[in-house]
C-alpha cells in the first residue's frame, strides 16, 4: 500500500507486511521519477486523509484505490502521482521485456 499526501509513504517492513519484489521496484521507480518516498508507519487518520492510495501487486502491477470504505480517495479518480508511477512501471516492464535472456 502506498499512501500519498505530499510524499509517498509505504508501511515499514515488518512481520504483518510481506516483503515483495514489486514493492521494492515501486520504491526504486519513485526515486527514478522524482517522487519523494518514505517507509513509515501509516495511521488510519493519515490513510483516510491521503489524496492518493496505491496498491502494488506482483500479478497486477500498481493499482489506484479510488474509494475507501465507500468514500472517495482524493477526488475519486487516479491521481497525478499514480499516473506517473503507473507509466514508470509500464515503461519498466517494457524495458525488461526488451532485455535478452541470460
N, C-alpha and C positions, 0 to 999 in steps of 0.2 A: 504494500500500500504506500502511496506517495501522496502526502498532503501538501497542497500548495497554498501559500498565502503570499508572502514576499519571497520565499525561498522554497526549495524542495526539501521536505522533511520526510524521512523514512524511519519507521521504528528501528531502534537499535537491535542488532543480532542478539538473541537470547534463546533460551530453550522453547519459548512459546512460538517463535517465528522460525520457519525453516530457512536455512541459507539457500541461496539459489544462484545459478549462473545468470539468469535473466535479470535478477535484482542487481547483480554486480555490473552487468552490461549497461543497465539503465543509469547507474551511478557514473560509469565511465563516459557514457554518451552525454549526460548532463554537463559534465566538465567540458566535453568537446564542443557543445553548442552554447556554452556560457550561462547555463542555469546553475545558480548557487545551490549547492546540495549539502545537506547535513543529516547525519544519523543521530536521532534523538528520540526520547520518549514523546509520544503524541497523546495528549489528553483528549478526552471526549469533547471538552469545550473547544479545544483547538480544531478537532476534526469537524465539528459542526459549524465552526466559523470559517473553514477553509474556502477559498474561492475556486479551487480545483482539487479533485482527488483522482488518482490513477491507481490502477492495479496492474501488476506485471506478472505474466504467466509464461512459462516455457512453451506451452502449446498454443497460446493465443496472442502473445506479444504484449503490448501496452494498451490498456483499455481505459477509457474515462468512466468515472462514476458521475452521473448527472443528477441522480436523486439519492437521498439518504433518508431512510425511514419515511418515504413519501414526500419529503421536502426537496426542492431543487438545491443542488450544489452550485454556488455562484448564480449564473443566470439560467442554469438548467441545460446548458449546451457545453460541449467540449471547449475548454479554454485555450488561449493562445500558447501557453507553455506546453499543454498537452499536444497541440498540433505540431509544435517544434519538436517535441520528443518523439512523437509518432513518426514524423518524417525522418528524423535521425535514425530511429530504429529500423524503418523500412530501408533506408539507404545502407545501413549496416548489414542487413540481411542480403541485399543485392551485392554488396561488397564481398561478403563471404561466399555467395554463390559463384562469383567470378574467380574465386581463388582455386587454383588447380589442386587436385588431390595430392597428398604426400605419398 
